[in-house]
Amino acid sequence: MAVILQIDFPFSGPWGAALTESVRGLAELIATEPGLLWKIWTENPDTREAGGIYLFSDAPNAERYLAMHTGRLKSFGITQVKAKLFDVNTELSKLDRAPL
């Protein structure tokens, strides 16, 4: 069963194109994660938060990634990481045009 992982954390920037330029290599690395189907990068300069919405093929890969990525964020000095895991209701999601 597909699993959504939602992560967000305090972030002071950069934003937009500058963020894209500064973390392109990280995005390319994330794209190779086992079980990752896609990631949507999120950012909100007004609330000074960033993160992502991930779709994984299964819970074990999502949980493994969460543990690894939380450690990576901590190595960047980000200690307040919020994360949630959700099972995906595939049939209802397809009705509403989810990219599954």
C-alpha positions in Angstrom: 0.0 0.0 0.0 1.3 3.4 -0.9 2.3 5.7 2.0 2.4 9.5 2.2 5.2 11.0 4.3 4.7 14.7 5.3 7.7 16.5 6.8 8.1 20.1 7.7 10.6 22.1 9.8 11.7 25.7 10.6 13.7 27.1 7.8 15.3 30.5 7.3 15.9 30.3 3.5 17.0 30.6 0.8 13.7 30.4 -1.0 12.5 29.8 -4.6 15.1 29.8 -7.3 17.9 30.3 -4.7 16.8 27.2 -2.8 16.6 25.2 -6.1 20.1 26.2 -6.9 21.5 25.4 -3.5 19.9 22.0 -3.0 19.7 20.6 -6.5 22.3 17.9 -5.6 20.2 16.9 -2.6 17.1 16.6 -4.7 18.9 14.4 -7.2 20.0 12.2 -4.3 16.5 12.0 -2.8 15.2 10.9 -6.3 17.3 7.7 -5.9 15.8 6.7 -2.6 14.3 3.1 -2.6 10.5 3.1 -2.7 10.2 6.8 -3.4 7.6 7.4 -6.2 7.7 11.3 -6.0 8.3 14.2 -3.7 6.7 17.7 -3.7 9.0 20.3 -2.1 7.2 22.8 0.1 8.3 26.2 1.3 6.7 29.1 3.1 8.8 32.2 3.6 6.0 33.9 5.6 6.0 31.2 8.3 9.7 30.3 7.7 9.0 26.7 7.1 10.0 24.1 4.5 9.7 20.4 3.9 8.0 18.0 1.6 5.2 15.7 0.7 6.5 12.3 -0.3 4.8 9.2 -1.8 6.5 5.9 -1.1 5.5 2.5 -2.4 5.3 1.1 1.2 5.6 1.9 4.9 9.1 0.3 5.5 10.7 2.5 2.9 8.9 5.6 4.1 9.9 4.9 7.7 13.6 4.2 6.8 13.7 7.4 4.8 12.2 9.4 7.6 14.8 8.1 10.1 17.7 8.8 7.7 16.4 12.3 6.6 15.7 13.4 10.2 19.3 12.6 11.0 20.4 14.5 7.9 18.4 17.5 8.9 19.8 17.4 12.4 23.3 17.4 10.9 22.2 20.7 9.2 21.3 22.1 12.6 17.5 21.5 12.1 16.2 19.9 15.3 12.5 20.6 15.2 11.3 18.2 12.5 7.6 17.4 12.3 6.6 14.3 10.4 3.4 12.2 9.7 2.8 9.0 7.9 -0.5 8.3 6.1 -1.8 5.3 4.2 -3.2 6.3 0.8 -6.7 5.4 -0.2 -5.8 4.7 -3.8 -9.3 4.4 -5.2 -10.6 7.7 -3.8 -7.3 9.4 -4.6 -7.6 8.3 -8.3 -11.1 9.7 -8.5 -9.7 13.1 -7.5 -6.8 12.9 -10.0 -4.0 12.0 -7.6 -0.8 11.2 -9.6 -0.7 7.5 -8.5 
